[in-house]
Amino acid sequence: RYTDISNKYYDQQDYAHALEWQQKAAALAPYEGAIHHKMGLIFDAQGNKTEAEKELRKAIGFNPNNYEARKKLAMLTNKKEWFSNFKTENIDTLLNNNIQQSDYPNDNSVYLLKNVQQIVYPE
Protein backbone atom coordinates (compact mmCIF):
# COMPACT_ATOMS: atom_id res chain seq x y z
CA ARG A 1 0.00 0.00 0.00
CA TYR A 2 1.10 3.52 -0.77
CA THR A 3 0.54 4.72 2.78
CA ASP A 4 2.79 1.97 4.15
CA ILE A 5 5.58 3.04 1.81
CA SER A 6 4.99 6.67 2.76
CA ASN A 7 5.16 5.79 6.47
CA LYS A 8 8.52 4.07 5.98
CA TYR A 9 9.93 7.17 4.30
CA TYR A 10 8.39 9.38 7.00
CA ASP A 11 10.02 7.29 9.74
CA GLN A 12 13.36 7.79 7.97
CA GLN A 13 12.67 11.55 7.79
CA ASP A 14 12.70 11.42 3.98
CA TYR A 15 9.73 13.74 3.74
CA ALA A 16 9.90 14.37 -0.01
CA HIS A 17 9.43 10.68 -0.80
CA ALA A 18 6.90 10.27 2.00
CA LEU A 19 4.83 13.07 0.49
CA GLU A 20 5.14 11.60 -3.00
CA TRP A 21 3.71 8.26 -1.88
CA GLN A 22 1.05 9.86 0.30
CA GLN A 23 -0.10 11.95 -2.68
CA LYS A 24 -0.41 8.75 -4.71
CA ALA A 25 -2.60 7.33 -1.96
CA ALA A 26 -4.70 10.51 -1.94
CA ALA A 27 -5.21 10.22 -5.70
CA LEU A 28 -6.75 6.78 -5.16
CA ALA A 29 -8.73 7.66 -2.03
CA PRO A 30 -9.28 11.44 -2.00
CA TYR A 31 -11.95 11.30 0.73
CA GLU A 32 -9.90 9.32 3.25
CA GLY A 33 -9.21 11.62 6.19
CA ALA A 34 -6.27 9.60 7.50
CA ILE A 35 -4.36 10.20 4.26
CA HIS A 36 -4.83 13.97 4.55
CA HIS A 37 -3.89 13.85 8.22
CA LYS A 38 -0.59 12.18 7.35
CA MET A 39 0.03 14.65 4.52
CA GLY A 40 -0.50 17.44 7.05
CA LEU A 41 2.12 15.88 9.30
CA ILE A 42 4.53 15.54 6.38
CA PHE A 43 4.04 19.17 5.31
CA ASP A 44 4.57 20.26 8.90
CA ALA A 45 7.79 18.25 9.12
CA GLN A 46 8.94 19.99 5.94
CA GLY A 47 8.17 23.37 7.50
CA ASN A 48 5.27 24.10 5.13
CA LYS A 49 2.73 25.24 7.73
CA THR A 50 0.22 26.59 5.18
CA GLU A 51 -0.13 23.26 3.36
CA ALA A 52 -0.06 21.37 6.67
CA GLU A 53 -2.99 23.42 7.94
CA LYS A 54 -4.89 22.90 4.69
CA GLU A 55 -4.45 19.12 4.80
CA LEU A 56 -5.35 18.90 8.48
CA ARG A 57 -8.56 20.82 7.80
CA LYS A 58 -9.38 18.33 5.04
CA ALA A 59 -8.68 15.44 7.41
CA ILE A 60 -11.07 16.90 9.98
CA GLY A 61 -13.65 17.57 7.29
CA PHE A 62 -13.62 13.92 6.23
CA ASN A 63 -13.39 12.59 9.79
CA PRO A 64 -14.60 15.04 12.45
CA ASN A 65 -13.59 12.58 15.18
CA ASN A 66 -9.91 12.75 14.27
CA TYR A 67 -8.79 14.37 17.52
CA GLU A 68 -5.10 14.00 16.73
CA ALA A 69 -5.59 16.12 13.60
CA ARG A 70 -7.55 18.65 15.67
CA LYS A 71 -4.77 18.79 18.27
CA LYS A 72 -2.10 19.28 15.59
CA LEU A 73 -4.16 21.97 13.84
CA ALA A 74 -4.61 23.83 17.12
CA MET A 75 -0.87 23.70 17.67
CA LEU A 76 -0.11 24.97 14.15
CA THR A 77 -2.57 27.84 14.48
CA ASN A 78 -1.36 28.76 17.98
CA LYS A 79 -4.72 27.99 19.54
CA LYS A 80 -5.33 26.42 22.90
CA GLU A 81 -6.32 22.76 22.84
CA TRP A 82 -10.04 22.46 23.62
CA PHE A 83 -9.69 19.96 26.45
CA SER A 84 -7.33 22.27 28.30
CA ASN A 85 -10.42 24.37 29.16
CA PHE A 86 -11.71 21.63 31.45
CA LYS A 87 -10.83 21.34 35.09
CA THR A 88 -8.31 18.58 35.78
CA GLU A 89 -8.50 16.35 38.81
CA ASN A 90 -5.58 15.13 40.85
CA ILE A 91 -6.19 11.40 41.21
CA ASP A 92 -3.66 11.07 44.05
CA THR A 93 -5.61 13.62 46.07
CA LEU A 94 -8.83 11.69 45.50
CA LEU A 95 -7.20 8.44 46.59
CA ASN A 96 -5.66 10.00 49.68
CA ASN A 97 -8.97 11.36 50.98
CA ASN A 98 -9.17 8.24 53.17
CA ILE A 99 -12.49 6.94 51.96
CA GLN A 100 -13.46 4.08 54.24
CA GLN A 101 -15.67 1.12 53.47
CA SER A 102 -17.60 1.93 56.62
CA ASP A 103 -18.67 5.20 54.97
CA TYR A 104 -20.58 3.13 52.37
CA PRO A 105 -21.64 -0.09 54.13
CA ASN A 106 -24.18 -1.15 51.50
CA ASP A 107 -21.97 -0.60 48.46
CA ASN A 108 -19.47 -2.93 46.86
CA SER A 109 -17.75 -0.10 45.05
CA VAL A 110 -17.64 3.68 44.94
CA TYR A 111 -16.89 6.11 42.14
CA LEU A 112 -14.02 8.33 43.11
CA LEU A 113 -14.36 10.35 39.93
CA LYS A 114 -16.97 10.22 37.24
CA ASN A 115 -15.98 13.02 34.97
CA VAL A 116 -17.58 13.23 31.52
CA GLN A 117 -16.28 15.86 29.15
CA GLN A 118 -17.83 16.59 25.79
CA ILE A 119 -16.96 19.08 23.11
CA VAL A 120 -19.24 19.90 20.21
CA TYR A 121 -17.25 21.34 17.33
CA PRO A 122 -18.87 24.05 15.20
CA GLU A 123 -18.23 22.48 11.77
C-alpha positions in Angstrom: 0.0 0.0 0.0 1.1 3.5 -0.8 0.5 4.7 2.8 2.8 2.0 4.1 5.6 3.0 1.8 5.0 6.7 2.8 5.2 5.8 6.5 8.5 4.1 6.0 9.9 7.2 4.3 8.4 9.4 7.0 10.0 7.3 9.7 13.4 7.8 8.0 12.7 11.5 7.8 12.7 11.4 4.0 9.7 13.7 3.7 9.9 14.4 0.0 9.4 10.7 -0.8 6.9 10.3 2.0 4.8 13.1 0.5 5.1 11.6 -3.0 3.7 8.3 -1.9 1.0 9.9 0.3 -0.1 11.9 -2.7 -0.4 8.8 -4.7 -2.6 7.3 -2.0 -4.7 10.5 -1.9 -5.2 10.2 -5.7 -6.7 6.8 -5.2 -8.7 7.7 -2.0 -9.3 11.4 -2.0 -11.9 11.3 0.7 -9.9 9.3 3.3 -9.2 11.6 6.2 -6.3 9.6 7.5 -4.4 10.2 4.3 -4.8 14.0 4.5 -3.9 13.8 8.2 -0.6 12.2 7.3 0.0 14.7 4.5 -0.5 17.4 7.1 2.1 15.9 9.3 4.5 15.5 6.4 4.0 19.2 5.3 4.6 20.3 8.9 7.8 18.2 9.1 8.9 20.0 5.9 8.2 23.4 7.5 5.3 24.1 5.1 2.7 25.2 7.7 0.2 26.6 5.2 -0.1 23.3 3.4 -0.1 21.4 6.7 -3.0 23.4 7.9 -4.9 22.9 4.7 -4.4 19.1 4.8 -5.3 18.9 8.5 -8.6 20.8 7.8 -9.4 18.3 5.0 -8.7 15.4 7.4 -11.1 16.9 10.0 -13.6 17.6 7.3 -13.6 13.9 6.2 -13.4 12.6 9.8 -14.6 15.0 12.4 -13.6 12.6 15.2 -9.9 12.8 14.3 -8.8 14.4 17.5 -5.1 14.0 16.7 -5.6 16.1 13.6 -7.5 18.6 15.7 -4.8 18.8 18.3 -2.1 19.3 15.6 -4.2 22.0 13.8 -4.6 23.8 17.1 -0.9 23.7 17.7 -0.1 25.0 14.2 -2.6 27.8 14.5 -1.4 28.8 18.0 -4.7 28.0 19.5 -5.3 26.4 22.9 -6.3 22.8 22.8 -10.0 22.5 23.6 -9.7 20.0 26.5 -7.3 22.3 28.3 -10.4 24.4 29.2 -11.7 21.6 31.4 -10.8 21.3 35.1 -8.3 18.6 35.8 -8.5 16.4 38.8 -5.6 15.1 40.8 -6.2 11.4 41.2 -3.7 11.1 44.0 -5.6 13.6 46.1 -8.8 11.7 45.5 -7.2 8.4 46.6 -5.7 10.0 49.7 -9.0 11.4 51.0 -9.2 8.2 53.2 -12.5 6.9 52.0 -13.5 4.1 54.2 -15.7 1.1 53.5 -17.6 1.9 56.6 -18.7 5.2 55.0 -20.6 3.1 52.4 -21.6 -0.1 54.1 -24.2 -1.2 51.5 -22.0 -0.6 48.5 -19.5 -2.9 46.9 -17.7 -0.1 45.0 -17.6 3.7 44.9 -16.9 6.1 42.1 -14.0 8.3 43.1 -14.4 10.3 39.9 -17.0 10.2 37.2 -16.0 13.0 35.0 -17.6 13.2 31.5 -16.3 15.9 29.1 -17.8 16.6 25.8 -17.0 19.1 23.1 -19.2 19.9 20.2 -17.3 21.3 17.3 -18.9 24.0 15.2 -18.2 22.5 11.8 
